[in-house]
Amino acid sequence: MPNARNSCSSIIHNSCLYVFGGSDGKNFSSIVDCYNLQKEHWTQCNPMPTATATTGITSRGNDLYLFGGIPYSTSKGAYKMNLNNSKWDTLPDMIKAKMYANAVTIENDLFVVGKNINWRSTKNEKRPEVVFCERYIAEKNT
Protein backbone atom coordinates (compact mmCIF):
# COMPACT_ATOMS: atom_id res chain seq x y z
CA MET A 1 0.00 0.00 0.00
CA PRO A 2 1.57 3.33 -0.99
CA ASN A 3 0.38 5.20 2.12
CA ALA A 4 1.06 3.25 5.31
CA ARG A 5 -1.57 3.76 8.00
CA ASN A 6 -3.65 2.01 10.65
CA SER A 7 -7.36 2.14 11.50
CA CYS A 8 -8.19 2.46 7.81
CA SER A 9 -11.29 0.88 6.30
CA SER A 10 -11.45 -1.19 3.13
CA ILE A 11 -13.78 -2.88 0.69
CA ILE A 12 -13.41 -4.95 -2.47
CA HIS A 13 -15.63 -3.94 -5.39
CA ASN A 14 -15.33 -4.99 -9.04
CA SER A 15 -11.83 -6.52 -8.67
CA CYS A 16 -10.47 -3.47 -6.84
CA LEU A 17 -9.48 -3.08 -3.20
CA TYR A 18 -10.32 0.41 -1.90
CA VAL A 19 -8.59 1.61 1.30
CA PHE A 20 -10.03 4.69 3.03
CA GLY A 21 -8.54 7.09 5.56
CA GLY A 22 -6.90 5.87 8.74
CA SER A 23 -4.06 7.29 10.77
CA ASP A 24 -0.28 7.42 10.49
CA GLY A 25 -0.10 7.49 14.29
CA LYS A 26 -0.08 11.30 14.46
CA ASN A 27 -2.69 12.53 11.99
CA PHE A 28 -5.90 11.24 10.46
CA SER A 29 -6.03 10.85 6.70
CA SER A 30 -8.49 11.51 3.89
CA ILE A 31 -6.46 9.44 1.39
CA VAL A 32 -8.21 6.81 -0.74
CA ASP A 33 -5.97 4.18 -2.34
CA CYS A 34 -7.20 1.66 -4.89
CA TYR A 35 -5.47 -1.63 -5.70
CA ASN A 36 -6.50 -3.27 -8.97
CA LEU A 37 -6.37 -6.98 -8.19
CA GLN A 38 -6.10 -8.00 -11.84
CA LYS A 39 -3.40 -5.51 -12.87
CA GLU A 40 -1.64 -5.65 -9.46
CA HIS A 41 -1.31 -1.87 -9.45
CA TRP A 42 -2.09 0.90 -6.92
CA THR A 43 -3.71 4.21 -7.85
CA GLN A 44 -5.01 7.07 -5.75
CA CYS A 45 -8.64 8.20 -5.92
CA ASN A 46 -9.99 11.61 -4.98
CA PRO A 47 -9.59 12.13 -1.21
CA MET A 48 -12.52 11.81 1.17
CA PRO A 49 -14.32 15.06 2.13
CA THR A 50 -12.92 14.75 5.67
CA ALA A 51 -10.04 12.93 7.33
CA THR A 52 -11.37 9.98 9.32
CA ALA A 53 -10.71 6.44 10.52
CA THR A 54 -12.74 3.36 11.47
CA THR A 55 -15.58 4.12 9.06
CA GLY A 56 -18.21 1.64 7.94
CA ILE A 57 -18.21 0.98 4.19
CA THR A 58 -20.63 -0.76 1.86
CA SER A 59 -21.49 -0.61 -1.82
CA ARG A 60 -24.63 -0.29 -3.90
CA GLY A 61 -24.28 -0.32 -7.68
CA ASN A 62 -21.30 1.83 -8.66
CA ASP A 63 -21.36 3.80 -5.42
CA LEU A 64 -19.41 3.26 -2.20
CA TYR A 65 -20.96 4.55 1.03
CA LEU A 66 -18.93 5.56 4.09
CA PHE A 67 -20.44 6.05 7.54
CA GLY A 68 -19.30 7.43 10.89
CA GLY A 69 -15.78 7.17 12.20
CA ILE A 70 -13.37 9.19 14.27
CA PRO A 71 -11.29 11.44 15.11
CA TYR A 72 -13.80 14.09 16.14
CA SER A 73 -15.40 12.11 18.96
CA THR A 74 -17.95 10.20 16.92
CA SER A 75 -19.43 11.12 13.59
CA LYS A 76 -22.93 11.11 12.14
CA GLY A 77 -21.33 11.78 8.75
CA ALA A 78 -22.31 9.86 5.63
CA TYR A 79 -20.61 10.10 2.24
CA LYS A 80 -20.95 8.51 -1.17
CA MET A 81 -18.18 8.02 -3.72
CA ASN A 82 -19.20 7.32 -7.31
CA LEU A 83 -16.76 4.81 -8.79
CA ASN A 84 -17.29 6.02 -12.36
CA ASN A 85 -15.77 9.44 -11.69
CA SER A 86 -14.36 9.18 -8.12
CA LYS A 87 -16.66 12.09 -7.14
CA TRP A 88 -17.74 12.47 -3.51
CA ASP A 89 -21.16 13.55 -2.26
CA THR A 90 -21.94 14.48 1.32
CA LEU A 91 -25.16 12.74 2.38
CA PRO A 92 -27.61 13.57 5.18
CA ASP A 93 -26.29 12.69 8.64
CA MET A 94 -27.15 9.41 10.30
CA ILE A 95 -29.57 9.52 13.21
CA LYS A 96 -26.91 8.34 15.73
CA ALA A 97 -23.19 9.04 15.66
CA LYS A 98 -21.02 5.96 15.23
CA MET A 99 -17.36 5.08 15.60
CA TYR A 100 -15.87 1.68 14.79
CA ALA A 101 -18.72 1.31 12.32
CA ASN A 102 -19.59 -1.56 10.00
CA ALA A 103 -21.99 -1.34 7.10
CA VAL A 104 -23.76 -3.81 4.84
CA THR A 105 -26.11 -3.64 1.87
CA ILE A 106 -29.10 -5.98 1.89
CA GLU A 107 -31.00 -5.70 -1.39
CA ASN A 108 -31.21 -1.88 -1.74
CA ASP A 109 -31.10 -1.10 1.98
CA LEU A 110 -27.98 0.11 3.78
CA PHE A 111 -27.49 -0.85 7.43
CA VAL A 112 -24.87 0.66 9.74
CA VAL A 113 -23.79 -0.73 13.10
CA GLY A 114 -21.42 1.09 15.43
CA LYS A 115 -20.93 2.43 18.92
CA ASN A 116 -21.10 6.02 20.05
CA ILE A 117 -18.42 6.17 22.74
CA ASN A 118 -14.90 4.87 23.16
CA TRP A 119 -15.72 2.81 26.24
CA ARG A 120 -13.92 -0.12 27.75
CA SER A 121 -15.24 -1.95 30.78
CA THR A 122 -13.67 -3.75 33.66
CA LYS A 123 -14.99 -7.12 34.71
CA ASN A 124 -17.49 -5.72 37.25
CA GLU A 125 -18.74 -2.66 35.37
CA LYS A 126 -22.19 -2.58 33.82
CA ARG A 127 -22.00 -1.89 30.10
CA PRO A 128 -23.89 1.21 28.96
CA GLU A 129 -26.15 1.13 25.91
CA VAL A 130 -23.72 2.32 23.28
CA VAL A 131 -24.14 0.12 20.20
CA PHE A 132 -26.61 1.18 17.53
CA CYS A 133 -27.90 -0.32 14.30
CA GLU A 134 -29.64 1.90 11.82
CA ARG A 135 -31.23 1.46 8.42
CA TYR A 136 -29.92 4.31 6.30
CA ILE A 137 -31.83 5.67 3.33
CA ALA A 138 -29.70 8.43 1.82
CA GLU A 139 -32.63 10.04 0.05
CA LYS A 140 -34.73 10.25 3.22
CA ASN A 141 -32.31 9.58 6.11
CA THR A 142 -34.69 7.24 7.90
N, C-alpha and C positions, 0 to 999 in steps of 0.2 A: 504494500500500500504506500503510495507516495507521501502521504501525510500521516505520520505516526501519531496516534492518540488513543485514549481510553474512553470508556463510557459512551462510545459512539453507537449508533443504531444502524441496522442494515436489513436489506431485503433483496431477494432475487426476483427479477421480473424479465421475461423475454430474453433469457440467456445472458443477463447482465446482473452483476452484484453492485448494488448502490450502497454506499457508506455515508452516513449523515452525521455531521457535527462531532461532538465529543469534547475532550479536553486534552491538552498537552501536559497537564499537571499544574499549570499556572493560569491559563486562559481557556475560555470556552470558544468553540469554533463554529463557524457557519459553513465550512467547506463541505462540498458534496463530491465524492470520488466515485467513479463508475469503472468497474472491471468487466470487460467483455470476455465471457468465459470461452467463447469460440476462438476469438483472435488472440486471447491471452495478452490483453493490452489495457492499461489504465488511461482514462481521460478524466478531466474535471468538468463537472456541470456548473451551471450558475449557482452561486452560493444561496443558502437559505436566507429568508428575510431577517432572521435573528440568530445569534449564536446560542446554541443549546446542546444539551446532552440528555441521554436516557429517554428519548422520545419514543412513542408508539408509532409504528408504520404499518400501513396496509395498502393494497392496490385495488383499483376498480377501473377496468378498461385500460386506457393509456395514461391514467393518472395515479400518482402516488400521494397518499395522505399522511401527514405527520401530526401528532397530537402530543400536547403537554411537554413535560421535561423540566429541566433545571438550567440555569443557575439561579434565577430570580425567584427564590423560594419555590413555589410551584406555579405551573402555567396552565391557563385555560386555553392557550393558543392552539389554533388549528390552521394548517396550511396545505395547499395542494400544489404539486409540481406536475405539469403536463410533460410527458416524456417525448412528445413530438418536437417541442421547441424549447424544453428545459425552462419554461416560464413558470414563475411562482405566483400563486394567488393567496391572499390572506382570507381565511374563511371566518364565519361567525365563531365566537368563543364557545367552548364547551360549557355545560352547566356547572360542572365541578372541576376545579384545578386538579391536575394529576402530574406526579413525577413517577419515574420508573414505570412508565406506561407500556402497555402492549395493546395492539390493535389487530382486528381480524375483519375480513369481509365475508359475510354470509349472504349469498344471493346478491342483492343490491344494497344491503344494509351494512353499515360500518359500526362496529362495537369497540369501545375503548375501556380498558381496565387499568387502574392505577391507584396509587395512594396519594394522600394530600399532605402528609407530613413526613419528615425524615425521622422516624421514631424507631427506637430499638428497645426491647423490653428485657428486664431481668426475669429470672425464673418465677418470682412471686408477684410481678406486676400484672394488673389487669390490662388487657389490650384495648385501646380506644377504637372506636369505629372510624377507620381511616381509609378503607379500600372501597372504591366505587367502580361500578360498571355502568356505562351509559351507551345507549343507542344514539348514534350521531347522524343526523340528516343535514348535510351542509346547506341545502336550500332553505331549510326551516329551522335548524338547530333545535330539534326536539329529541 
